[in-house]
Structure formats: structure tokens, C-alpha cells
């Protein structure tokens, strides 16, 4: 088949779709991947290694680092999940929606099937307009209503009351967020969508939930279009492309296993903001009496210096480094959550927005993390307290190792390819 994939976002939104594209190509399909990157990330080298046709559209969405910082810090300060989502749509999606729709239209014209990031409503609209079969990919299960958990940002009231929260959320989402998609639908000559969750985000034909079954087995109140495939990763290929910094190797080998700290691929803050964060992390490490590896793109420009207690990196291969650490402090992105847990390591989650808070809540539920600590509430004392709790909890480490044992046999890409073949036979 000729299969087109389209995604938008940061590293954590693009790499899983690249993994799926690789799996589909390996299965014998002709594959094209269209990406729109929020940040200045370069995916050409990865696409060349995977031998997939990559088209880059309207990237980066935000070229000015100062504007990207202003948006990111604004999201951190915002406590309301709905306003966070509206800001993301208005500031880093809607400005390039028309260009993404044009690319989606071309992709549908040249494809027998299109697959998109669930947030990518321009592809959903183009597929409906062209009559092209469409599947979606969700990187977190919090966007599929279930009585078994509350929507992100709302208290879990149990199986009897959670459906009421989901009905309320539908009303709020349809009133506040669906108009973005409806405006593009009108320009495409289509009527307004019925519901944001069911008719804009999740495909009614097949919605792949790219989450490990360790976190999310299929729910008994989900429709058959929602299928858990497992996390979409590239372990076989990624291992060949990543190298291990000798200085980091020496640090890992010369003392107790450290804590690894990473807050994602998009740096939030220029020199001054990052310098304050690095000072906070150093203070937390001293209070918790632990060694630390800190991933920060601007650490050298901030004047930070590696010591016996703290080692700074611009980037590192998480899958190789995490197994050699005692714990991982991270933002709660889906990719980092899966990598840390698959490494058998507990987490301290410092979410920047409500989807990441949901992941923090999930890790706590599974006994591999303390309660998440909002980035806007981050202090050295608060972080040190959570680090101490994790490092002194053999139970969290045992739980993480048990989860990792179950995840090692999963093949998210292979399962996704099987589900697609069953639903959309050639």
C-alpha cells in the first residue's frame, strides 16, 4: 500500500510516527512521512537512516527563541488545562494549520491510507474531504474517555462519577477547542464536526493508542476502534545512531549511580532561566546527597562546570544511560516515561502541562514515583524531598523492575503494523 503519515509537535510527537513509518516500510509498504516541528529539530538524518521519504512542512513553527520561551513559560504558569490546550492551538498549531492542510491534501491524493497524530485535525479533514481511509495515533490514553480514570486536571472520583466529569469535559472542549477545527472544515466545504474527542481527534476506523500495556490495557468501556499497540520506538535502529560520551561514561563508572535529570527536547528559557534551574538542581542534589546527570542544552553557556557530584550533558542516549542511574527526574513526556520505566528505574515527574501531570499520576498509581511536582512549584527543597523518598524506597525500584520485565517483550511498532493490516487490508 501507499501509506502517508503526518505529525506535528516536538521530538516526542515526531519520533513515534517515524518509528511507525519505519515499521510499515519494513512490512513492504511505500511510506511517506510529513512532519511539522514546533522547534528547530532536524529529522533528515533519522529519515535517511530509516530510508523513509520525509517531507518537512512549516518548520519550525516558532523560529524565534524568545517567542518559544515566552510560550513555554506561559504554559508552565497556567494552571487551567483547558486554557493550556487553547494556548497550544492558538500559538503553535493554528498559525500553520493551512500549510499543514495543503500538505495533508497532497498526502491523501497520493496515498491509499493516511495515519496522523491525533491532534492533527488538518489531516483528518483532508482525509474526509478526499474519501481517504484514516487512522489516528494517540501517545497518551488520557484523551480516551473511560470510567476508570478522570480527565487530566480533574480529581479521580471513581467509576461512578468519572463519566460525569468526561461529559463535562466534552462540553468544555467542544465549546472552546472544536471551533479551531470547525473553521478549517468550513474552508474545506465540510460541516462542523460532531464531537472533538470522537470526530476531530480519534479516528472512528482505528485509533492506535501507543502506550505500553504496563500502563494501559484495553478498557472495557472503549469502542473497538481504540486499540492499544504499545509504545512506538526504534530500539533496533536507534542503537546504531547513538554514541556514548566518554566523559559521561567515566562519571557513571566512578561513583554511586546518579539521578538523571531531563525536562524534554524543547529548552524552556534562555541563559538566565536555565542558569536559575541549574542552580536549583545543584542545590537539590546537595540536599538529597545524590550524584546527578543534568541534561541542559545551554549548560556551558550558563557557566556550569562538571564535578565529581554533577555531570552536565547537552543530550545523551536515554535508553543506554537510564539503566545505569538510580532514578530519573523528568517532565512526564510519553517517550521519557516509557524509557525510564523500561529501564527499570523509578521516576520523579515535574510536569509542565496537564498531559504530563497525567503521566505523573499514572506512575504514582503504579508505585514507581512519588506525587508529581508541578514545574511552577519546583523548589530545591521540594525536589530534594521527592528524590530522598525515591532513593530510600527499595519498593519503588522493585516495582519499576517488575514493570520493565513485562515491557521487554512488547513490540509496539510490530503490533501497530498488524492492527493496521487487519483494519485496512491491501
C-alpha positions in Angstrom: 0.0 0.0 0.0 0.9 3.6 -0.3 0.7 4.9 3.2 1.1 8.6 4.3 1.8 9.6 7.9 1.6 13.2 9.2 2.6 14.5 12.6 3.2 17.8 14.4 5.0 18.8 17.6 8.3 18.3 19.3 10.7 15.3 19.3 8.3 13.3 21.4 5.5 13.7 18.8 7.6 13.1 15.7 9.8 10.2 16.7 6.9 7.7 17.4 5.4 8.4 13.9 8.9 7.9 12.4 9.1 4.6 14.2 5.7 3.6 12.8 6.8 4.7 9.3 9.9 2.5 9.6 7.8 -0.5 10.7 5.4 0.0 7.7 8.2 0.3 5.3 9.8 -2.9 6.7 6.4 -4.6 6.1 6.7 -3.8 2.4 4.6 -0.6 2.1 5.5 2.6 0.3 5.7 5.2 3.0 5.8 9.0 3.2 6.2 10.9 6.5 5.2 14.6 6.7 6.4 16.5 9.8 5.9 19.9 11.2 8.3 20.7 14.0 7.5 23.2 16.7 11.2 23.7 17.5 14.3 23.8 15.2 14.7 20.0 15.4 16.3 18.3 12.3 14.9 14.9 11.4 16.6 14.5 8.0 19.4 12.3 9.3 16.9 10.0 11.1 14.8 9.7 7.9 17.9 8.9 5.8 18.9 6.1 8.3 15.3 4.7 8.2 15.2 5.0 4.4 11.8 6.8 4.5 10.6 9.7 2.4 10.4 12.7 4.7 8.7 16.0 3.9 9.1 18.9 6.3 6.3 21.5 6.3 6.1 24.9 8.0 9.0 24.1 10.4 10.0 25.4 12.8 6.6 26.7 13.8 8.3 29.1 16.2 11.6 30.3 14.9 12.3 33.0 17.5 13.8 31.5 20.7 12.4 34.4 22.7 8.9 33.7 21.5 9.3 30.0 22.1 10.4 30.8 25.7 7.5 33.1 26.3 5.0 30.5 25.1 6.6 27.7 27.1 6.9 29.7 30.4 3.3 30.9 29.9 2.1 27.3 29.7 4.1 26.4 32.9 2.4 29.3 34.8 -1.1 28.4 33.5 -2.9 26.0 35.9 -6.1 25.5 33.9 -5.8 22.5 31.5 -8.4 24.0 29.0 -6.5 27.3 28.7 -3.3 25.5 28.3 -4.7 23.5 25.3 -6.2 26.6 23.8 -2.9 28.4 24.0 -1.1 25.5 22.3 -3.7 25.5 19.5 -3.7 29.3 19.0 0.1 29.9 19.3 1.8 26.8 17.8 -0.7 25.0 15.7 -3.3 27.3 14.1 -0.6 29.6 12.6 0.5 26.8 10.3 -2.8 24.8 10.0 -3.4 26.0 6.4 0.0 24.8 5.3 -0.4 21.5 7.1 -3.8 21.1 5.4 -2.3 21.7 2.0 0.4 19.1 2.7 -2.3 16.7 4.0 -4.4 17.2 0.9 -1.4 16.2 -1.3 -0.7 13.3 1.0 -4.2 12.0 0.7 -4.1 12.3 -3.1 -1.0 10.1 -3.2 -2.0 7.5 -0.5 -4.2 4.5 -0.1 -4.2 5.2 3.7 -3.2 8.1 5.9 -2.2 7.9 9.6 -1.9 11.0 11.7 -1.0 12.3 15.2 -4.4 12.5 16.9 -4.0 16.3 17.4 -3.6 16.7 13.6 -7.1 17.7 12.5 -5.9 19.1 9.1 -5.1 15.5 8.1 -8.4 14.2 9.4 -10.2 16.9 7.4 -8.2 16.3 4.2 -8.9 12.6 4.5 -12.6 13.1 4.9 -12.7 15.5 2.0 -10.8 13.1 -0.2 -12.6 10.0 1.0 -9.2 8.5 2.0 -9.1 5.9 4.8 -7.7 7.5 8.0 -6.2 6.2 11.3 -5.0 8.1 14.3 -2.2 7.6 16.8 -2.5 8.7 20.4 0.6 8.9 22.5 -1.3 9.0 25.8 -4.5 7.3 26.9 -5.8 10.3 28.8 -7.7 11.5 25.7 -10.0 8.4 25.5 -12.9 8.7 28.0 -13.2 5.9 30.5 -14.9 5.5 33.8 -11.7 4.0 35.1 -9.9 7.4 35.3 -10.7 11.1 35.4 -9.7 13.5 32.7 -6.3 15.1 33.1 -6.5 18.1 35.5 -9.6 16.7 37.3 -9.9 14.7 40.5 -10.5 11.0 40.1 -14.0 10.5 41.6 -14.2 6.8 40.9 -16.0 4.7 38.3 -19.5 6.0 39.2 -18.7 9.7 39.0 -15.9 9.9 36.4 -18.3 9.6 33.4 -19.9 12.9 34.6 -16.5 14.5 34.5 -16.0 13.3 31.0 -19.4 14.6 29.9 -18.4 18.0 31.4 -15.1 17.9 29.6 -16.7 17.2 26.3 -18.9 20.2 26.6 -16.0 22.4 27.5 -13.7 21.1 24.8 -16.4 21.4 22.1 -17.1 24.9 23.1 -13.5 26.1 23.4 -11.3 23.9 21.2 -13.5 22.4 18.5 -14.0 25.8 16.8 -10.4 25.7 15.6 -11.1 22.5 13.6 -14.6 23.7 12.5 -13.1 26.9 10.9 -10.8 24.8 8.8 -13.7 22.4 8.0 -15.8 25.3 6.8 -13.0 26.4 4.5 -12.8 22.9 3.1 -16.6 22.9 2.5 -17.4 20.5 5.3 -20.0 20.8 8.1 -18.9 21.3 11.7 -17.6 18.2 13.5 -19.9 16.4 15.9 -17.5 16.0 18.9 -13.9 16.9 19.4 -12.8 13.6 21.0 -14.6 11.3 18.6 -14.8 13.3 15.4 -11.7 15.5 15.4 -9.1 13.6 17.4 -9.7 9.8 17.4 -10.3 8.1 14.2 -13.6 6.1 14.2 -11.9 3.5 12.0 -8.8 2.8 14.1 -7.2 4.8 16.8 -3.9 3.3 17.8 -3.0 4.0 21.5 0.8 4.0 21.5 1.1 3.2 25.2 2.6 0.1 26.9 0.1 -2.3 28.4 2.1 -1.9 31.6 0.2 1.4 31.9 -2.8 0.8 29.8 -4.5 -2.5 28.9 -7.6 -2.0 26.8 -10.5 -0.6 28.8 -13.8 -2.5 28.9 -15.7 0.7 28.1 -13.8 1.7 25.0 -15.1 1.3 21.5 -13.4 -1.3 19.2 -11.7 1.5 17.2 -9.4 2.2 20.2 -6.6 -0.4 20.2 -3.6 -0.4 22.5 -0.5 -1.3 20.4 2.4 -0.4 22.8 4.9 2.4 22.7 6.3 3.2 19.2 10.1 3.2 19.5 13.1 2.5 17.3 15.3 0.3 19.5 17.0 -1.6 16.7 17.8 1.5 14.7 18.3 4.0 17.5 21.0 1.9 19.0 23.1 2.3 15.8 22.7 6.0 15.6 23.6 6.9 19.2 27.1 7.2 20.7 28.1 7.3 24.4 30.1 10.3 25.5 33.4 9.1 27.1 33.2 11.8 29.8 29.7 10.6 30.8 31.0 7.0 30.8 33.7 8.0 33.3 31.2 9.8 35.5 28.9 6.8 35.6 31.7 4.5 36.4 33.4 6.4 39.2 30.7 6.6 41.9 27.3 5.7 43.0 24.5 5.5 40.4 23.4 9.1 39.8 20.0 10.6 39.2 19.4 11.7 35.6 17.5 14.9 35.0 15.9 15.9 31.7 12.9 18.2 31.0 12.4 17.3 27.3 13.7 18.3 23.9 12.4 21.9 24.0 14.5 24.1 26.2 12.3 26.4 28.3 14.2 29.5 28.9 17.4 31.2 27.7 20.5 31.7 29.7 19.1 33.4 32.8 16.2 31.0 33.2 18.4 27.9 32.6 21.1 29.2 35.0 18.5 29.5 37.8 17.3 26.0 37.0 20.8 24.6 37.1 21.4 26.2 40.5 18.2 24.8 41.8 19.1 21.3 40.6 22.6 21.5 42.2 21.0 22.6 45.5 18.5 19.7 45.4 21.3 17.2 44.7 23.3 18.5 47.7 20.2 18.3 49.9 19.3 14.8 48.8 23.0 13.8 48.9 23.0 12.2 45.5 25.0 12.4 42.3 23.3 13.9 39.3 23.5 14.0 35.5 21.8 17.1 34.2 20.7 17.4 30.5 20.5 21.1 29.6 21.2 22.5 26.1 22.8 25.7 27.4 24.7 24.4 30.4 28.1 25.5 29.1 26.8 29.0 28.2 25.4 29.2 31.8 28.9 28.7 33.2 28.1 25.3 34.8 31.1 23.1 35.5 31.1 19.3 35.8 32.3 18.0 39.1 32.5 14.7 40.9 28.9 15.2 42.0 27.2 16.7 38.9 27.9 16.0 35.2 26.3 18.2 32.5 25.3 17.0 29.0 23.6 18.6 26.1 22.0 15.3 25.2 22.5 11.6 25.8 21.0 8.3 24.6 18.4 7.7 27.3 18.0 4.0 26.6 21.7 3.4 27.3 22.1 5.8 30.2 18.9 5.3 32.3 19.7 1.6 33.3 22.9 2.9 34.9 21.1 5.5 37.0 19.3 5.3 40.4 16.2 7.3 39.2 15.1 9.7 36.5 13.7 13.2 37.1 11.7 14.3 34.0 8.8 16.3 32.7 6.5 13.4 32.1 6.7 13.2 28.3 5.4 9.8 27.0 8.8 8.9 25.5 10.7 9.6 28.7 8.1 7.8 30.8 8.4 4.7 28.7 12.2 4.8 28.5 12.6 5.3 32.3 10.2 2.5 33.1 11.6 0.1 30.6 15.0 0.7 32.1 13.5 -0.4 35.5 14.1 2.9 37.2 11.7 4.9 39.3 10.8 8.5 38.4 10.3 11.9 39.9 7.9 13.7 37.5 8.0 17.5 37.1 5.1 18.2 34.7 4.9 21.4 32.6 1.3 20.8 31.5 -1.7 18.6 32.3 -0.9 15.7 29.9 2.4 15.3 31.7 0.7 15.5 35.0 -1.5 12.6 33.9 1.6 10.6 33.3 3.0 11.5 36.7 -0.3 10.3 38.3 -0.1 7.1 36.4 3.5 6.4 37.6 2.4 7.1 41.2 -0.5 4.8 40.8 1.9 2.0 39.7 4.1 2.6 42.6 7.2 3.8 40.7 7.1 7.5 41.5 6.0 9.9 44.3 3.3 12.5 43.6 4.2 14.7 40.6 5.7 18.1 41.4 4.4 20.9 39.1 7.2 22.9 37.4 5.7 26.1 38.6 6.0 24.8 42.1 9.5 23.5 41.7 12.0 24.4 44.5 15.2 22.7 45.6 13.7 21.7 48.9 10.6 20.1 47.2 12.7 18.3 44.6 15.2 17.1 47.3 12.3 15.7 49.3 11.0 13.6 46.4 14.5 12.5 45.5 15.1 11.3 49.0 11.8 9.5 49.1 12.6 7.6 45.9 16.2 6.8 46.7 15.3 5.4 50.1 12.4 3.3 48.7 13.5 -0.1 47.6 9.8 -0.8 46.9 9.7 1.8 44.1 12.8 0.3 42.4 11.3 -3.3 42.7 8.1 -2.1 41.2 9.9 -0.4 38.3 11.9 -3.5 37.7 8.8 -5.6 37.6 7.2 -3.3 35.1 10.3 -3.3 33.0 10.3 -7.1 32.8 6.8 -7.1 31.3 7.7 -4.3 28.8 10.7 -6.0 27.4 8.6 -8.4 25.3 6.5 -5.7 23.8 6.8 -4.7 20.2 4.7 -1.6 19.7 5.7 -1.0 16.1 5.0 -4.6 15.1 1.6 -4.7 16.9 0.6 -1.4 15.3 1.5 -2.7 11.8 -0.6 -5.8 12.5 -3.6 -3.8 13.6 -3.4 -1.6 10.6 -3.2 -4.5 8.3 -6.2 -6.1 9.9 -8.3 -3.0 9.7 -7.1 -1.8 6.3 -6.2 -4.8 4.2 -4.4 -4.1 0.9 
